């Protein structure tokens, strides 16, 4: 099976090369689809100069910063693989753990796999209590409407069969697409698994972008895509 790895990027000049290099070293049949979402720090220039033209890498440039959801939506238009994985460009998530994430799908048990930061034995950097509390609250509310028992709805590591995600219309441009696709996976009664992953979170000084406003958007998206849309 071929793996399509979607890498949304926005102002990640310090980490994007390392992320792409780590993915490239994996012994997998794969393609890497990088969507630069209007970076202003030189990321797009680095991508063009360093990776453009490589056989297994596709680079798409957005003229403006639209958000992670839009970047994923753009990348899905170019997907050729059988399985899709979303890889953040900030080194918070470790590509060496792809085999763990892929196993339930490759064994025929799952359609979708979430990599949970709150289960498993991998190392986790200790950071913000209120981020943790907000994440757990959003996951709880999402579970109440989807009737799932996820531990980490907001995780950046989501893996799915390409036929599954191509059958879903993603509408949210920014981080709201996480609860959106969770609701849509649940409504389709897909087989969803969670696996434990490690997590090397960043501080805001180190480039973390998601904030408290995104939490309110996520709450609205939970209500919207579970209650207001069929």
Protein Blocks (a to p, Z undefined) as FASTA:
>chain_A
ZZddddddehilklmmmmmmmmmmpccddddddddehianhmmmmmmmmmgopakbccdd
dfbdfbjklmmmmmmmmpcbfbdcdddfklpacfklmmmmmmmmmnopafbdcddfkgcj
bdcddfbfklmmmmmmmmmmmmmmnopacfblmbmbdcddfklmmmpccfbfblmlmmmm
mmmmmmnopacdddddddddddfknopabdfklmmmmmmmmmmmmmmpZZ
